[in-house]
Amino acid sequence: MALEFHPSTKICLQFPMNARNKLHPPLLENYAGNAFVLASVLSSAHELFQEPLWSIIVKIQAAKKEVGHEYAKSFATALESTEKFFPSMRELTLVSDWMKFPFLELDFEWGKPCGAVPLVTPAPETAFLMRGSSEVFVRIGLESQHVEAFMKNFYGSH
């Protein structure tokens, strides 16, 4: 809504997901590096903003089930390619679920943190879902020209 898309505009939601158990053979338990792929859901702006939230959640769950070894292999091959393709970022939003990361359990010898958020996003249109002590935080990245429209839509027009 804040980006003022035409209802028929196609929107791509991308979300990283753990690829450890998608690989054959799977990575060992003690593997210390990151192993993720980006899965995606394509939706019209109308569907994304007018349909109930659960309908997009069902699409995301279905997309995650589709990811397997071949998808992960193809994703790795694409990352290694010398020809990089970056779609228009305005229609692409990265959604990253950090709900399981134990940020509030970290202790740097001066006590547990009161909160944690990423300072920089990989792209302007990025949303991080993070668990607080009793709430869920959504860290949203927007380009500055869209902030006012976002706030009007979020808080209402009053």
C-alpha positions as a Markdown table, in Angstrom:
| # | Residue | x | y | z |
|---|---|---|---|---|
| 1 | Met | 0.0 | 0.0 | 0.0 |
| 2 | Ala | 2.8 | 2.5 | 0.9 |
| 3 | Leu | 4.5 | 1.7 | -2.4 |
| 4 | Glu | 1.3 | 2.5 | -4.2 |
| 5 | Phe | 1.3 | -0.5 | -6.5 |
| 6 | His | -1.4 | -1.1 | -9.1 |
| 7 | Pro | -3.6 | -4.0 | -7.9 |
| 8 | Ser | -2.4 | -6.2 | -10.8 |
| 9 | Thr | 1.3 | -5.6 | -10.1 |
| 10 | Lys | 3.2 | -8.8 | -9.4 |
| 11 | Ile | 5.0 | -8.8 | -6.0 |
| 12 | Cys | 7.7 | -11.3 | -5.1 |
| 13 | Leu | 8.2 | -12.2 | -1.5 |
| 14 | Gln | 11.5 | -13.9 | -0.9 |
| 15 | Phe | 12.5 | -15.6 | 2.3 |
| 16 | Pro | 15.7 | -17.4 | 3.3 |
| 17 | Met | 15.3 | -20.9 | 4.6 |
| 18 | Asn | 17.6 | -23.4 | 6.1 |
| 19 | Ala | 19.0 | -25.7 | 3.5 |
| 20 | Arg | 20.9 | -28.1 | 5.8 |
| 21 | Asn | 18.3 | -30.8 | 5.8 |
| 22 | Lys | 17.4 | -30.2 | 2.1 |
| 23 | Leu | 20.9 | -31.4 | 0.8 |
| 24 | His | 21.8 | -35.0 | 0.0 |
| 25 | Pro | 23.7 | -36.0 | 1.9 |
| 26 | Pro | 22.6 | -33.6 | 4.6 |
| 27 | Leu | 25.2 | -31.4 | 6.2 |
| 28 | Leu | 26.7 | -32.7 | 9.5 |
| 29 | Glu | 25.3 | -31.5 | 12.8 |
| 30 | Asn | 28.6 | -29.8 | 13.6 |
| 31 | Tyr | 28.8 | -27.9 | 10.3 |
| 32 | Ala | 29.4 | -24.3 | 11.4 |
| 33 | Gly | 28.7 | -22.3 | 8.2 |
| 34 | Asn | 25.5 | -20.8 | 6.9 |
| 35 | Ala | 23.5 | -23.0 | 4.5 |
| 36 | Phe | 20.4 | -21.3 | 3.2 |
| 37 | Val | 18.4 | -20.8 | 0.0 |
| 38 | Leu | 15.9 | -18.1 | -0.9 |
| 39 | Ala | 12.5 | -19.4 | -1.6 |
| 40 | Ser | 9.8 | -17.2 | -3.0 |
| 41 | Val | 6.1 | -16.5 | -3.5 |
| 42 | Leu | 4.6 | -14.5 | -6.3 |
| 43 | Ser | 1.4 | -12.6 | -5.7 |
| 44 | Ser | -0.5 | -9.7 | -7.1 |
| 45 | Ala | -0.6 | -6.5 | -5.0 |
| 46 | His | -4.4 | -6.9 | -4.7 |
| 47 | Glu | -4.1 | -10.4 | -3.3 |
| 48 | Leu | -1.2 | -9.4 | -0.9 |
| 49 | Phe | -3.0 | -6.3 | 0.5 |
| 50 | Gln | -6.7 | -7.3 | 0.3 |
| 51 | Glu | -6.8 | -11.1 | 1.1 |
| 52 | Pro | -6.5 | -12.4 | 4.6 |
| 53 | Leu | -3.0 | -12.8 | 6.0 |
| 54 | Trp | -3.4 | -16.5 | 6.4 |
| 55 | Ser | -3.7 | -16.9 | 2.6 |
| 56 | Ile | -0.2 | -15.6 | 2.0 |
| 57 | Ile | 1.1 | -17.7 | 4.9 |
| 58 | Val | -0.3 | -20.8 | 3.3 |
| 59 | Lys | 1.5 | -19.9 | 0.1 |
| 60 | Ile | 4.8 | -19.5 | 2.0 |
| 61 | Gln | 4.4 | -22.8 | 3.7 |
| 62 | Ala | 3.7 | -24.5 | 0.3 |
| 63 | Ala | 6.8 | -22.9 | -1.2 |
| 64 | Lys | 8.9 | -24.1 | 1.7 |
| 65 | Lys | 7.7 | -27.7 | 1.1 |
| 66 | Glu | 8.7 | -27.5 | -2.5 |
| 67 | Val | 12.4 | -26.7 | -1.8 |
| 68 | Gly | 14.5 | -29.8 | -2.0 |
| 69 | His | 18.0 | -31.0 | -3.0 |
| 70 | Glu | 17.7 | -30.0 | -6.7 |
| 71 | Tyr | 16.4 | -26.5 | -5.8 |
| 72 | Ala | 19.3 | -26.0 | -3.3 |
| 73 | Lys | 21.8 | -27.2 | -5.9 |
| 74 | Ser | 20.4 | -24.9 | -8.6 |
| 75 | Phe | 20.4 | -22.0 | -6.1 |
| 76 | Ala | 24.1 | -22.6 | -5.4 |
| 77 | Thr | 24.9 | -22.8 | -9.1 |
| 78 | Ala | 23.1 | -19.5 | -9.7 |
| 79 | Leu | 25.1 | -17.8 | -6.9 |
| 80 | Glu | 28.4 | -19.1 | -8.5 |
| 81 | Ser | 27.4 | -17.7 | -11.9 |
| 82 | Thr | 29.4 | -14.8 | -13.2 |
| 83 | Glu | 26.3 | -13.3 | -14.8 |
| 84 | Lys | 24.2 | -11.8 | -12.0 |
| 85 | Phe | 20.6 | -10.9 | -12.4 |
| 86 | Phe | 19.0 | -8.5 | -9.9 |
| 87 | Pro | 15.2 | -7.9 | -10.4 |
| 88 | Ser | 13.6 | -4.5 | -9.8 |
| 89 | Met | 13.8 | -4.2 | -6.0 |
| 90 | Arg | 10.6 | -2.2 | -5.8 |
| 91 | Glu | 8.5 | -5.3 | -6.5 |
| 92 | Leu | 10.8 | -7.6 | -4.4 |
| 93 | Thr | 10.6 | -7.8 | -0.6 |
| 94 | Leu | 12.8 | -10.0 | 1.4 |
| 95 | Val | 11.2 | -11.5 | 4.5 |
| 96 | Ser | 13.5 | -13.1 | 7.1 |
| 97 | Asp | 12.2 | -15.0 | 10.0 |
| 98 | Trp | 14.7 | -14.6 | 12.9 |
| 99 | Met | 12.1 | -15.8 | 15.5 |
| 100 | Lys | 14.3 | -18.8 | 16.5 |
| 101 | Phe | 17.5 | -16.9 | 16.9 |
| 102 | Pro | 18.2 | -16.6 | 20.7 |
| 103 | Phe | 19.3 | -13.0 | 20.6 |
| 104 | Leu | 17.9 | -12.3 | 24.1 |
| 105 | Glu | 19.9 | -15.2 | 25.5 |
| 106 | Leu | 23.3 | -13.8 | 24.4 |
| 107 | Asp | 25.6 | -12.7 | 27.3 |
| 108 | Phe | 28.7 | -10.6 | 26.6 |
| 109 | Glu | 29.6 | -10.7 | 30.3 |
| 110 | Trp | 27.6 | -7.5 | 31.1 |
| 111 | Gly | 24.2 | -9.1 | 31.1 |
| 112 | Lys | 21.6 | -10.1 | 28.6 |
| 113 | Pro | 20.6 | -7.6 | 25.9 |
| 114 | Cys | 17.3 | -5.7 | 26.1 |
| 115 | Gly | 16.9 | -6.2 | 22.4 |
| 116 | Ala | 18.6 | -6.7 | 19.1 |
| 117 | Val | 17.9 | -5.6 | 15.5 |
| 118 | Pro | 19.9 | -5.6 | 12.3 |
| 119 | Leu | 21.2 | -2.2 | 11.5 |
| 120 | Val | 21.6 | -2.6 | 7.8 |
| 121 | Thr | 19.4 | -4.6 | 5.3 |
| 122 | Pro | 20.6 | -6.3 | 2.2 |
| 123 | Ala | 17.9 | -4.4 | 0.2 |
| 124 | Pro | 15.6 | -1.5 | 1.1 |
| 125 | Glu | 12.5 | -3.6 | 1.1 |
| 126 | Thr | 13.4 | -6.1 | 3.8 |
| 127 | Ala | 11.4 | -7.3 | 6.8 |
| 128 | Phe | 12.9 | -9.1 | 9.7 |
| 129 | Leu | 10.6 | -10.9 | 12.1 |
| 130 | Met | 12.2 | -11.1 | 15.6 |
| 131 | Arg | 11.1 | -12.3 | 19.0 |
| 132 | Gly | 11.2 | -9.9 | 21.9 |
| 133 | Ser | 10.7 | -10.9 | 25.6 |
| 134 | Ser | 6.9 | -11.0 | 25.2 |
| 135 | Glu | 6.3 | -9.5 | 21.7 |
| 136 | Val | 7.2 | -9.9 | 18.1 |
| 137 | Phe | 9.2 | -7.1 | 16.4 |
| 138 | Val | 9.1 | -6.5 | 12.7 |
| 139 | Arg | 12.1 | -4.5 | 11.4 |
| 140 | Ile | 11.0 | -3.1 | 8.1 |
| 141 | Gly | 13.3 | -1.4 | 5.6 |
| 142 | Leu | 11.7 | 1.3 | 3.3 |
| 143 | Glu | 13.1 | 3.9 | 1.0 |
| 144 | Ser | 12.6 | 7.3 | 2.5 |
| 145 | Gln | 10.1 | 8.5 | 0.0 |
| 146 | His | 7.7 | 5.7 | 1.1 |
| 147 | Val | 7.9 | 6.2 | 4.8 |
| 148 | Glu | 5.1 | 8.8 | 5.1 |
| 149 | Ala | 2.6 | 6.6 | 3.1 |
| 150 | Phe | 3.6 | 3.6 | 5.2 |
| 151 | Met | 2.9 | 5.4 | 8.4 |
| 152 | Lys | -0.5 | 6.6 | 7.1 |
| 153 | Asn | -1.5 | 3.1 | 6.2 |
| 154 | Phe | -0.1 | 1.6 | 9.4 |
| 155 | Tyr | -1.6 | 4.1 | 11.8 |
| 156 | Gly | -4.6 | 5.1 | 9.8 |
| 157 | Ser | -5.2 | 8.4 | 8.2 |
| 158 | His | -5.8 | 10.4 | 11.4 |
